[in-house]
Amino acid sequence: METLRDILDAAARGVFPPADGRTTVVPQHSARDAGVLAFTAHSVVFTDEDPEWVRETLRRLDCDPLAATMNPRFLAAFLERTGRRAETIDTMLVGPPLPGEPPLALTEIEDADHPRIVYARGRRDDVRAWTAEGGVLVMGRGVGGRLEVSVEVDDGVRHRGLGRLLVGAARHLVAEPLWAQVAPGNARSTRAFQAAGYRPVGAEALLLSATPRSAGCSDSRS
């Protein structure tokens, strides 16, 4: 049986589900994350709920079938059935690893109680973080066990290309594809990731546990 991780790994290689207008339902990778991935003319719903409930709910929607899984009515029904919460629909981007050393100096954060690490552990496993002058880079395993990256840039050094340098540097720290989720309205962040060699592959609606495992500062998801 194809798993969520199988689908994500294939997408990272540029191999996508068939553009046949259908919806694939697969089990959750972990209890923490459920949701929807939308590729070109094909959606993936990852949930431990009854797959027939997913299909029947989609059939009842009066909308374009290609957009049904991201329709607010379906997502609202999904949230109500699972008792989860959601924040936004994100663009999914992925970048391959790069050889060599990062192009800027990074210092790994060893303090397990650092606010960025504490917050990231609520969404990801195996979290690691680094600081650069004016910014923080965080990586960990999120949806489907994929490796995800987010960055935070200090207000005083914005508009200087540091975000692009940080997400580019992250590709030198890994040996597998690196994923990012960016809100579609965050054009600045989207441009930074694309300039650093990440490519958009689809959209994602993540359904989080009703009570987050940790709290702290807001995640830039960029």
N, C-alpha and C positions, 0 to 999 in steps of 0.2 A: 504493500500500500504506500502511495506517495505521501510523504509527510510535509509539514509546513517548511521544515528546514530544507528538504529536497527542492521545493519550489523556489525558495529564496536563493539557494546556491546556484540553481540553474539560471535564474534571472541575473545574478551577478556575472554569469558567463555570457549573457546576452541571449539566453534561450528562454523564451517566455511561453506561458500556456497558450494553447491555440486560440486564435481570435474568432471564436465560434459563437459568441454571445451567451455562453453558459456560465454557471457558477459552480465551482468546486467547493465542497465542504470537507474540511479536514479537522482532526482533533487538535486541541490546544497543545502547545509544546510544554507549557507549565500552567499551574493554576493561576498564576499572576496575570497572564495576558490572554485576552480574546479580542476578536476584531475582524476587520475586513481589509483585504488588499485588492486594489483595482488595477488591473493591467489593461492593455488595449483589447477591448471587446471580450474580456474574460475577468471574472472576479473570483477571489478565494475568501471564503469565510472560515475562520479558524475558531472553533468553539467545541465545547463538550456537550452542548445541547443537542437535542434530536435533530439530525439533518433534515428530516421531513418537515419539522416545524420551520426551518429556514426556507425551504423550497415553497411551502404553502404560503408563508407570509409574503414572500417575493411575488408569488403568482397573484395575490390579491391586490397588489399595488397598481394604481392607474397611472403609469408613467412609462417612459422609455425603458425597456428591459435592460438595455446596456448600462443604464445608470441606476438601476433599482437598488443595488446593494449600498450605494452611497446616498440614497434618497433619505431625507430626514425622517420620514415616517417609518422606514425600515429600521434605521438606527435607533429611533425612539422605542420601537417595539423590542429590539434587541436589548437595549439598556433595561427596559422594564422587566423583561423575562429573566435577565441574569442578575439584576440588582447591582449593576456596575455603573461607572461614571465615565464620561468622555470629555475631552477638552477641544480638540480641533481635528479637522481632516488635514493631514500633512502630505507633502510631496516626499516620495522616497527617492533618495540618491545613493549611489554606490560608487566607490573608487577602488581600484586595484592597489595592492601594496607596491611600494617603491623601494629599490635598493639604496644602500648608503645611509649616511647620517642625516638627521633632520637639518634643514637650512637655517635654523635659529636655535639658540641655547634654551634647553628645557631642563627644569629641575623637578624630579619626581617628588610629590607630596607624600611624606611618610606618616603624617598625622592622620590616623583613622577617624578622628573626630572633626576634621576639617569640614565646614558646612557643605561644600560642593560634593564631597565624598559621601557624607551622611545622606544628603538629598538623593544622590544618584543611586544609592543602594536601594531606595524605594522603587526604582524602575529597572535596575539592571543588576546582574551578578558579576562577580570577579572585577569589581570596579578599581581602576587605577586613574591617577590624575597627575598632571604636571603643571608647573607655572612657567610662564615666560614674562618678561618685563611688560606689564600692562594687561596680561590675560591668563586664563586658565583653560587647559585642555583636559577633557574627561573621556575615558573609554570604558566600556563594559559590555557584557553580553545581555542583550535585550530580547526582542521578539524572535521566537524560533531559535534562540541561542546564537543569533548572528552577533557580530561585533559591531557596536555602535559608537559614534563619536558625537560629542557636543562641546561647544566652546563658550566662553564668556569673556568679553572684552571690556575693560574699564572705560567709563565715560570719557575720561580725559584723553584717551588715545584712539578714539573712534575715527573712522574715515581716513585711516592711514594704511590700510591693507593688512593689519595684524590678524584679523579673522581669517583671511585667505592664507596667510603664512602658517597659522596654527593648524587649520584643517589639512593643509598640504603637508606639514610636518608629521601629522598623525599617520599618514600613509607610509612613512619611513620607519614607523615603530611596530608595524604589524607584518604578518606573513600570510594574510588572507584578506579577502575583500572587506572593506570598511563601509558601514552604512550610516546614513544620516536621515533624519526626518525634519523637514522645514515647513513651517506654515506657508501656504501659497502666497499670502499677502506680504511675506517678509522677502521682498525682492532683493534687498541688499544682501541678505544671507544666501539666498539662492545663487546670486551672481558670484559670491565669494567661493562657494563650493564648486560651481562650474569652472571658475577660473583656476581652481586647484585640481582640476581633473576628474571631478565627480560627475556622473551623468544621471539624469532623472530616469527612473524606470517604472514609475507608477504612483499611486496614491494609497494612503493608509488611514484608516479610522481605528484607533486603538481604544479598546474598552478596558479600563483599569479597575482594579478592585475598589469596592465602595469606600474602604478605609485605607489610605496609603500606608505603607509600612514605615515611612519616615516623613518628616516634614522639615522645612528649613527655608531655603530661598527658591525662587521660581526658576525653572529650567528653561534656558534659552532655546533648547532643541535646535541648535544651529552650530 
